[in-house]
Amino acid sequence: MKKPVNLIIDTFEWIFDKRDWKMLLRSIPANVVALFVVSTVTMNLAANKIVWSGLKIGENYFLSVTGGLFLSWAVFLIMDMVTKTFGAKAAIKLTFFGAFVNAIAIVFLGIIASVPSDYPFPGASASFDTVFGFTGNGVQPWQILISSTIAYVISGLVNAVVNVLIGRLFVKNPDGKIAFITRSYISTMIGQFVDNFIFTALAFVCFAHFYGLFTVVGMALIGAVAELFFEIIFSPVAYKKCKKWQQEGVGFDYYEYCKKMELIKDPSRFEYGRK
């Protein structure tokens, strides 16, 4: 059993391991990374808009849905694919990468919004501010950034850890389709509930004071169920893609590097054969 200090040191070494980062980002197919980043940034911008509310209890709505719901399932599905192919630590690092890129996008949009402009037509600057939420009304993008980043990172950690723990139950056939979809469904349901709950509590209670506890719980529940629905539809496709990566040896060098560096085998990851 490692001492807490040594565990913290090992964790920081793993997080800032440049070789690990380079190999990981080279190993994950570029189109998957691109989809992950675009979905993350768009999801967090879209979360600024509440697209539906219903089931009123007293003066407050119990159920509400933000625009981020339409893409958040894709982010979690990709994390499940990365967990299965490259391991839980790789999925956690991809979460950090997504949060970093999202922060850069919001900062640059904020800088652009701060520059007044009447080109190409009067009011163009105000139109830009309205589209991206940089107005004096509602939750501001920097508040969304703080809320979404905290929720995104914590839920990403929860998703990866739960995925691994569920995977340990499938001893006989850990690489089977049933094992993959069971891990994906349960980890997504729990991870998405955590993500929705933390985000809603921070963005619409702490910052905007729009909702109460019942609405926060309702939004977290309806978001988790809706995102699980998309997961059920697309997880068979994701599993086939993971199997194809395994057959083609995608990420094999990173797999070998992880085997040398890790102290305990990651049961969530595919077992590659020698190519």
Secondary structure by P-SEA (a helix, b strand, c coil): cccaaaaaaaaaaaaaaaaaaaaaaaaccaaaaaaaaaaaaaaaaacccccccccccccccccccccccccaaaaaaaaaaaaacccaaaaaaaaaaaaaaaaaaaaaaaaaaaccccccccaaaaaaaaaaccccccccaaaaaaaaaaaaaaaaaaaaaaaaaaaaacccccccaaaaaaaaaaaaaaaaaaaaaaaaaaacccccccccaaaaaaaaaaaaaaaaaaaaacaaaaaaaaaaaaaaccaaaaaaaaaaccccccccccccccc
